[in-house]
Amino acid sequence: MGGYRIMKAILIAVSLCLIAGEAQAISRYDPTRMSCERVKSTVAANGAVILRYRSQHNRSLTLYDRYVASGRFCNPGEVRTRAYVPSADLNSCPVYNCKRLDLDSRHRRFVFPMN
């Protein structure tokens, strides 16, 4: 019976690792090869994607970020914010990404007085 329990524990652990690995997979796209509408529909269809593109100011620099369809794809402590990426037909295609809430020091003192 002890061997059965160990095998069962190993199978459960492997299954959980496979599920976690699939959850981490995220599609990557170059928005400059797609129309703005296609960029937005791709984000909406996938929920969250990585968009990679060359900087418009420094062509040797590749920029990338994770873009989301809704705030439910953001981590705790993050909010969905408007962002813009270049697309094949627009220089500034509106999309959304997640940003960590960052309260400036004046606001923190007002909300959470330390003295």
C-alpha positions as CSV (number, residue, x, y, z in Angstrom):
1,M,0.0,0.0,0.0
2,G,2.9,2.4,0.7
3,G,4.1,2.2,-2.9
4,Y,0.6,3.0,-4.2
5,R,0.4,6.1,-2.1
6,I,3.8,7.3,-3.3
7,M,2.9,6.7,-7.0
8,K,-0.4,8.5,-6.5
9,A,1.4,11.5,-4.9
10,I,4.0,11.5,-7.8
11,L,1.2,11.4,-10.4
12,I,-0.7,14.2,-8.8
13,A,2.5,16.3,-8.6
14,V,3.3,15.8,-12.2
15,S,-0.3,16.6,-13.3
16,L,-0.2,19.8,-11.3
17,C,3.1,20.8,-13.0
18,L,1.7,20.1,-16.4
19,I,-1.4,22.2,-15.7
20,A,0.8,25.1,-14.3
21,G,3.0,24.9,-17.4
22,E,0.0,25.2,-19.7
23,A,-1.3,28.2,-17.7
24,Q,2.0,30.0,-18.1
25,A,2.0,29.6,-21.9
26,I,1.2,32.9,-23.5
27,S,1.1,33.8,-27.2
28,R,3.5,36.3,-28.7
29,Y,2.8,38.6,-31.7
30,D,4.3,41.4,-33.7
31,P,1.6,44.1,-33.9
32,T,3.3,45.9,-36.7
33,R,2.4,42.9,-39.0
34,M,-1.3,43.2,-38.1
35,S,-4.0,45.8,-38.5
36,C,-5.1,47.6,-35.3
37,E,-8.4,45.8,-35.3
38,R,-6.7,42.4,-35.6
39,V,-4.3,43.3,-32.7
40,K,-7.3,44.1,-30.5
41,S,-9.3,41.0,-31.6
42,T,-6.2,38.9,-31.0
43,V,-5.9,40.2,-27.4
44,A,-9.6,39.7,-26.9
45,A,-9.5,36.2,-28.2
46,N,-6.5,35.1,-26.1
47,G,-7.2,37.2,-22.9
48,A,-3.5,38.0,-22.6
49,V,-0.7,38.2,-25.1
50,I,2.9,39.4,-25.4
51,L,3.3,42.1,-28.1
52,R,6.9,42.6,-29.4
53,Y,7.9,45.4,-31.7
54,R,10.8,47.6,-32.6
55,S,11.0,51.0,-30.8
56,Q,10.0,53.8,-33.1
57,H,12.8,56.0,-31.6
58,N,15.6,53.4,-31.6
59,R,15.1,50.7,-34.2
60,S,17.8,48.5,-32.6
61,L,15.7,48.3,-29.4
62,T,12.9,45.7,-29.2
63,L,10.0,46.6,-26.9
64,Y,7.5,44.1,-25.4
65,D,4.9,43.9,-22.8
66,R,1.9,41.8,-21.8
67,Y,-1.4,43.1,-23.0
68,V,-4.8,42.0,-21.6
69,A,-8.4,41.9,-22.6
70,S,-9.8,42.7,-19.2
71,G,-8.7,43.5,-15.6
72,R,-9.2,39.8,-14.6
73,F,-6.0,39.0,-16.4
74,C,-4.0,41.4,-14.1
75,N,-2.3,40.2,-11.0
76,P,-3.5,41.2,-7.5
77,G,-2.3,44.8,-6.8
78,E,-2.5,45.7,-10.5
79,V,-5.0,47.6,-12.6
80,R,-5.8,47.6,-16.3
81,T,-4.5,50.7,-18.0
82,R,-4.7,52.1,-21.5
83,A,-1.5,51.6,-23.6
84,Y,-0.7,52.1,-27.3
85,V,1.3,49.9,-29.7
86,P,2.2,50.5,-33.3
87,S,0.3,48.4,-35.8
88,A,0.5,47.9,-39.6
89,D,-2.1,50.7,-40.1
90,L,-1.7,53.0,-37.1
91,N,1.2,54.4,-35.1
92,S,-0.9,54.2,-31.9
93,C,-3.2,51.3,-31.6
94,P,-5.1,51.4,-28.3
95,V,-4.8,48.3,-26.1
96,Y,-4.6,47.6,-22.4
97,N,-1.9,46.3,-20.1
98,C,-1.6,45.8,-16.3
99,K,0.3,48.3,-14.1
100,R,1.0,48.0,-10.4
101,L,-0.8,50.5,-8.2
102,D,1.8,53.0,-7.2
103,L,0.6,55.7,-4.9
104,D,2.9,58.7,-4.7
105,S,4.5,59.6,-1.3
106,R,2.1,62.6,-0.8
107,H,-0.9,60.4,-1.3
108,R,0.5,57.7,1.1
109,R,1.0,60.3,3.8
110,F,-2.5,61.5,3.3
111,V,-4.1,58.1,3.3
112,F,-1.8,56.3,5.7
113,P,-0.4,58.9,8.2
114,M,2.8,57.7,9.7
115,N,3.0,60.2,12.6
